[in-house]
Amino acid sequence: MRDEFDEPQMPAPAGEAGVETAALVAAAEAPASVPAVPDSIRLLNRDFLTDAANLPDASIDLIVADPPYGLGKDYGNDSDMRSGEDFLAWTYAWLDLAIPKLKASGSLYVFCTWQYAPEIFVYLKSKMTMINEIVWDRRVPSMGGTTRRFTSVHDNIGFFAVSKDYYFDLDPVRIPYDAVTKKARSRKLFEGSKWLELGYNPKDVWSVSRLHRQHAERVDHPTQKPLEIVERMVLASCPPGGRVLDPFMGSGTTAVACARHRREFVGYEINESYCAIAHERVSLAASAAPARASAAVSAAVAAGA
Ligand SMILES: C[S@@+](CC[C@H](N)C(=O)[O-])C[C@H]1O[C@@H](n2cnc3c(N)ncnc32)[C@H](O)[C@@H]1O
């Protein structure tokens, strides 16, 4: 189901649905030659709310949660058919199950929409320390849209920590300056500054294109998140070798980020087809060369910083 708050979708090019179906079937019937998912990545075809008790408390460095938003999306189940108080009660229930899984240095990112962000953030502020509200600008193109309000083109992401001593490493997610800007800022005063060599803080508005149907990264999931966004969370908020939990993993974007950056992962998804997609994506990521921490680090290394 779509509603007036949804971004406009481009029509799928002819034949694309067939390609996606083929990918799904391939994932489900993966031959022995498809690389295995590493032991450090656990993709569970289970309901987080009924299975969370099996996960030890204080065992997780980072939770990346991208739950149903309460807007009636079709995930092949009725998980997004709650709204209003019913949706909020369900949200508080899974948060109560997830938060105790975090270590004392742990943190949580939760994706949501402006319709429910105020209530969710107030609830989380009663349990955790709020670090940021990140605005994801989905770079939606200007089209017709609504005429009775301003068109919504962003998702809200709450970033919360268990305590003020939370793990956070800015360096792997710094954004490098281009040569011209860098030169313009190369006054004596700034010479040797870490921020000039390694790049700047990404700030709290993240302008990253949504994955429209033609996007190279896109698989058959209606609300797949861009890898770039989730990688930034993993690199900044989970130490190397640490463990990430995704209670609603969908097509496995968080699992892919963990496979690429050598973090352990445990994720839950109730739709079997999405689990198969996650399995295929992680297998491919695990068999590829390890990803570099970020372009910023490479640039700094190249510059001899
Ligand atoms: C917003 S999507 C996640 C998308 C994911 N971040 C990605 O990039 O593909 C939410 C997912 O949660 C799943 N889900 C809903 N209720 C669940 C539950 N109780 N336990 C586990 N998964 C659930 C849905 O089937 C859906 O795929």
The ligand as an SDF file (V2000), in Angstrom:
LIG
                    3D

 27 29  0  0  0  0  0  0  0  0999 V2000
   12.0520   -1.6040    6.5880 C   0  0  0  0  0  0  0  0  0  0  0  0
   12.3170   -3.2940    6.2360 S   0  0  0  0  0  0  0  0  0  0  0  0
   14.0750   -3.4910    6.4520 C   0  0  0  0  0  0  0  0  0  0  0  0
   14.8600   -3.1800    5.2010 C   0  0  0  0  0  0  0  0  0  0  0  0
   16.3690   -3.3900    5.3450 C   0  0  0  0  0  0  0  0  0  0  0  0
   16.9570   -2.3760    6.1670 N   0  0  0  0  0  0  0  0  0  0  0  0
   17.0390   -3.4310    3.9840 C   0  0  0  0  0  0  0  0  0  0  0  0
   17.9080   -2.5880    3.7030 O   0  0  0  0  0  0  0  0  0  0  0  0
   16.6910   -4.2850    3.1820 O   0  0  0  0  0  0  0  0  0  0  0  0
   11.6250   -4.0860    7.6200 C   0  0  0  0  0  0  0  0  0  0  0  0
   11.6480   -5.5970    7.5610 C   0  0  0  0  0  0  0  0  0  0  0  0
   11.2610   -6.1210    8.8310 O   0  0  0  0  0  0  0  0  0  0  0  0
   10.6460   -7.3900    8.6170 C   0  0  0  0  0  0  0  0  0  0  0  0
    9.9200   -7.7160    9.8580 N   0  0  0  0  0  0  0  0  0  0  0  0
    8.7170   -7.2310   10.2680 C   0  0  0  0  0  0  0  0  0  0  0  0
    8.4110   -7.7040   11.4910 N   0  0  0  0  0  0  0  0  0  0  0  0
    9.4480   -8.4870   11.8810 C   0  0  0  0  0  0  0  0  0  0  0  0
    9.7270   -9.2240   13.0590 C   0  0  0  0  0  0  0  0  0  0  0  0
    8.8640   -9.2600   14.0860 N   0  0  0  0  0  0  0  0  0  0  0  0
   10.9120   -9.9000   13.1460 N   0  0  0  0  0  0  0  0  0  0  0  0
   11.7990   -9.8730   12.1090 C   0  0  0  0  0  0  0  0  0  0  0  0
   11.5730   -9.1990   10.9580 N   0  0  0  0  0  0  0  0  0  0  0  0
   10.4240   -8.5030   10.8420 C   0  0  0  0  0  0  0  0  0  0  0  0
    9.7980   -7.1470    7.3750 C   0  0  0  0  0  0  0  0  0  0  0  0
    9.4490   -8.3660    6.7380 O   0  0  0  0  0  0  0  0  0  0  0  0
   10.7090   -6.2310    6.5420 C   0  0  0  0  0  0  0  0  0  0  0  0
   11.4570   -6.9550    5.5880 O   0  0  0  0  0  0  0  0  0  0  0  0
  1  2  1  0
  2  3  1  0
  2 10  1  0
  3  4  1  0
  4  5  1  0
  5  6  1  0
  5  7  1  0
  7  8  2  0
  7  9  1  0
 10 11  1  0
 11 12  1  0
 11 26  1  0
 12 13  1  0
 13 14  1  0
 13 24  1  0
 14 15  1  0
 14 23  1  0
 15 16  2  0
 16 17  1  0
 17 18  1  0
 17 23  2  0
 18 19  1  0
 18 20  2  0
 20 21  1  0
 21 22  2  0
 22 23  1  0
 24 25  1  0
 24 26  1  0
 26 27  1  0
M  CHG  2   2   1   9  -1
M  END
$$$$
